Amino acid sequence: MTATIPHTASQPTPPASFSALSTHQPRDFQTQLQPTMRKIGSNWSVTIHDARGPQGDFTLDKNGFQLVNHTTAFQKHDYASEHHVKSDYYAEVEQMVKHATRASLDYLTLTRPLYKVHVDCTPDRVRSTIELSFRKCCALINIWRPLKPVYKDPLAYCDGSTVPDDDFVVRELNMPNGAPPKENSAVKVGAGHTWYYLYGQEEDEVTFIRCWDSKHGVVKRCPHSTVRDEAMEEMEDRESIEARCLVFKDE
C-alpha cells in the first residue's frame, strides 16, 4: 500500500531521546537466522542482545538503527482502517521522522514481516526511484511500531557497523501480476555481525531502520529480520505496523 503522505494532521507527541519504558530486566536469547538465499549460506546461530542493556545509545549514522520514544494518538482499532492509516498515521510518522532526522519526507508505504535476514532495497533501486541530482542527501528508513507489547516473533536488527559491504548480495524479487522485478539485499552469514532487539517492546517504543543513505561516512544500511524465540512461542501473536519512508535532506 503506497500513498503520498498528507501534510495536515494532528500533532503527536514529539520523540525524545530513547529511554526504556518497560521495567523488564534485559534479556538476551539464542536463535537461528535464515538467509534469504540458500546459495549464500544455511541457517546460523546467533545471540540476539536486548538493546535495553548497557550497550549504549544507538543512532542511524553509527549503527543503522535508532530507538525512539513516541506516543501515538492512534487507538489499536484505528490501524484496521486503511483510510485512517493514510490520513492520520502517515502524518504522525511524517512529523516523528522530521523531528528525529531534521529531514523532509516524500512518500510512505506499508510493509510486511519477513523471517529472513534482509535489507528492503539496494542502492541502485533507491537511485532508480528518485533523481538524486536535485538533492544533496536522501535516505530510505523503515519505522516499526508494535501495536501491543511484543514477546513472540520480535523484530531484530543488526548493527550495520559490524557488516562489511561484501556481506550484502543483490537479490532479484519476482513480483505478482506480471509487474517488473525488483531488488533487495540479502546478507551473507557473518560471524562478526551483532544483533539486537527490545524484549517486550511496547507501543511507544519505535524502531527506525535504515535501508539506504546517500551520505558519506555513515552506516548506510541495517540488516533485519523477524526472529523466533523458542521460550516465547506460547505468547500472543505479534501485532505491529511498519512504514517505509523516503527522506530528503538538503544539507
Disulfide bonds with the S-S distance in Angstrom:
none
